[in-house]
Structures are given as structure tokens and as C-alpha cells.
Amino acid sequence: MIGPSPNKNYLGKLAIVLHAHLPYVRKNEKNSLEEDWLFQAILECYIPLLQVIETSKKENQMNTKLTISLSPTLLTLLQNKQIKETFPTWINTRISFLSDLTKEEKDASQFLLRNLRDKYSYWKEYSGDLVERFKILNQSGNLDILTCAATHGYLPILRENPETVKGQIRTAIKSHKIIFGTKPLGIWLPECAYYENLDQILFDSGIRYAVLDGHGILNASPRPRYGVYAPICSKKGVAFFGRDSESTLPVWSAKEGFPGDSVYREFHKDLGWELPISKLKKKGIPSVRPLGLKYYKITNEEIPLGKKEFYNEDAAKKKVEEHADIYLLGRSKQLKNLSLSSSFEPLLIAPFDAELFGHWWYEGPAFIEQILRKSIKYSIKLTNLREVLIQKPNLQICDPSPSSWGQGGYHNYWLNEKNAWIVPEITKAGAKFITLSSKNFNNKFSKRLLKQAARELLLSESSDWSFILRAGTTTELAKERIERHLFRFWKLVKMLNKSSDVDINFLENIEDEDKIFPDIEINDWQKLKS
């Protein structure tokens, strides 16, 4: 039979996949840029998405299905006691800035004040335990929570020492299991980056499915019969889902897509850029930076920031509903055309950075809310990746193509003239650690040094710093973070080899500061069998 079965009331399935990740925040860096990144994401993205999904679950349990990856570093931060204690002060500082505005600005920023208070109320209701809220949704089947590489290391540039790739993946899996109580079966490969035979390490680690960009599937060998509209399975036994560009472009593109609409909130015009440093320092902000306080609309891209008009919340809400209808109508037509030409049930995979929804695109969570609410009206069944595979589909056996979803589609964004210097440095450190992990260190202190060296190695491998160096934003911060973790790594190695040079204060300080992955295992870096 051509097309969907007559006993089904939908044309096909849509799987929205969100990837949530932020780099690790240093313990002693209060009011740092990294802390700001985290708190703005909590306020604008993670809490709003939880609210939307929980509300939708109450209203429509069956069609509230999403996939989200929560990186191990992000989960560590969300569980951090100091972070939980600091967030209320951060919120109240923002509220105090709004109270200092002119009457006209106060009127325009009322929606922001309501938002700050609403999200803080949610935070207090659950004692800041957002991880538990995600866990409940995972247990109910509304969310399929994936893991990621431990510190979001870009795996293709670690491949010279495949044991470092294994260390990234297995450390992540252990961390996920400790936090959620179950081992993850799915993974979000950092930047959706794949290289030949990575699936063997994934399979051996217990991973059974992942997401790739479209060309990672379309250029697979042999070429998949159904393109990106059905998952494939590698010869090693890992399923791969491919990004559908038609389903992502209307949301992803700031210029051509919905987020660039004139009525939506302007991301770049932030109160923090406009206040004198004296006012910022008076409230404990040490440098000029964005505060997350934006109450102007895009207006027109050609209009300079100084001439933007005030944001109108009601107009933005109406536009969100309109854009959700446009998006779903487009997916409905797409699924109908696919159903007419094939005897299979088409699946659309729409992956995004989670932080797009709420942080970059303020109205994003409301857009997700409308998708959850209206998809049935357009004969679209929402699903998540785990649910797709539970149905035991008959998957075509194909080897995925090397790929990423970065600019250019392959690896050049993380390997170029601005950041290539990192690769030999982390490769050298990785090779050294693999050798050390195979040695028999019997005393507890040596194992303690090794475990901290493993943490420093993982933190130095984070792709966040390569990305920042390539983008040219906070480059000094990125360079300092890489060099700091590598310096600590090599000093620990030296201490391991020369007992007379042991600096116990140094060790205790960095254990306190970089205390991610308390259950890290050195065996995860031992040499792979050839």
C-alpha cells in the first residue's frame, strides 16, 4: 500500500531534537561571563522549555514528545550547590536594574519584570532542581534525554588517539547514569560530527543511536533509499537520524526564518551595553557586558540599535501563533508529498541548539508550545528518537559519511588558522594520558593525581573554546581556559613522576575548582584492542 495506513490519522512524524550545552564554570569565578551565560540560559531557555513541556503534558500527554540532549557539563552546573545559591542574587540584581529605568522604559520592560518573577517563582517552587524536572519528563516518555561527549569535545580532532574519544564518551555515560539512574542509549555527537568507525566506539560503549546532519546520511554508503526521512543503521549496530533542512531552516535562519521578524525581541540591544561601568560595578557587575535585559524589538534590520522601537508582547504572541501555523502547514505538505511517493511512514528530524529557544530567539519557547498544541490539527504526530526505535523499524544498513553541522558541513570550523594550534597540544596531552592510564599505580595518591589529570584533559578538549576562537568573540577567555587546563594537566603529570615535587595545595585547589566527574575512571582511557 502506498502512503500511511488507513487506520492512522496522521501523515507522518516530526521529531524535534534540542541540544542543551554550556561549558564548565569555574568555582571561584562569581560574576564571570561563563556564569552569566549559564544564568541567562536557565532564565530564558531551560525553565521556559520545562514550563511549556509540563503544561503540554497535562493538556495532551500523547502528542507531547521531544528529544533533548543535556551535556554532562551542563548537568553538573545545574546540580551545583553554589550555582543554586547564587542564581537568586543574579535574578534580584536584574530586577533592581529595571527599577532604575525611566518611566517610559519601565512601561516597555514590564513584560521582562513579569518574566523574571515568573521564572524565579518556578525556580523556588522546585528548590532550583531543574534536573529532577527533566528526569520526571524522561521517565514519563515525554522526553527522550540523550547524553553528549563529557565536555563537548569535538571528536574528529581527537581521533589520532581514539582512547581519548572513548574517554569522552564513557565518562559522559557514567555521569548520565549517576544523575538519571539509567544508562543513555542515545547521544548527541558534539556539532553532530562524525568520522569513519566512530560507531564502533559508540557501540562498544553502549550507545545505540545518534543524530547527524543531512549529508552525513545522504552521502552514506550505500546511499539510503529513503534519504533523511528514515533512520539508517551502521554495520556496527548504531542507528543514525539525519537532519531535514526543510524542517529546520524556517526556525534556524535569523535572516530568512522566523526569528528575524520585526516584531520579535531584538537580541543585540541589551541594557548592559548602554550603562556606564560605574553603575554596573555599583551592583556587583565587574565589566561591561550583556545583562539579559532587552526590551526593544527588531523593528527593521537596517535600523541601527539606537533607533529600535520598544517591544510589544501582544504583537509578538500573535506572530508566534502565525509562524507556528506556517511551520506546521509546511511540514504537513512535506509529509503528504513524501507519503504519496513512498510506501513508508516518513519521519522529519528537526534538530536545534536548545539555547536558540528563549535565549537567541526570545519567543522560541512559545513557538514550541504552539507546535505541541497544534500539530494534531495538521495531521502530524510528534515523536522522539527513542520512541521511533522502540517500534523496531526495518532499518537499511549503511555506513554514515564523515560530516558535521558546522559551517561548511565538515571539520574546518574547528580546524583552521585561528584554532588549529590547539590540536597538537591536546593530542600530545591525550597520548601521554593514555600511556599513564595503562601503568599500574597502586597507591591512592597517584590515582588521585591521575583522576584530576583526566578532568583537566577533558576540560582542555572542550570544543567551546575552539568555536570561540574561530568566531572571534571572547578569544582571550577561550585561550586562557585551554592553556590553564593544559598547564594543570602537565603539572599533575610531573607530580606523578616526581614525588619530591608534590604540591599538595595546588592539587587541593584545582580539585575544589575543577571537581567535575567525581566518579571518573582511568580505565576508560586504556588502549583499545586492535
PyMOL commands that set and color helices and strands:
alter all, ss='L'
color gray80, all
select helices_A, chain A and resi 33-59+72-79+81-99+103-108+110-125+130-140+155-158+162-180+190-192+198-204+214-218+227-229+245-252+258-260+271-274+277-282+305-307+313-341+354-356+364-378+385-390+422-437+444-460+463-471+475-497+499-501+504-513+522-525
alter helices_A, ss='H'
color red, helices_A
select strands_A, chain A and resi 12-20+66-70+143-148+186-188+209-212+232-233+239-242+347-353+380-382+396-397
alter strands_A, ss='S'
color yellow, strands_A
deselect
rebuild
show_as cartoon
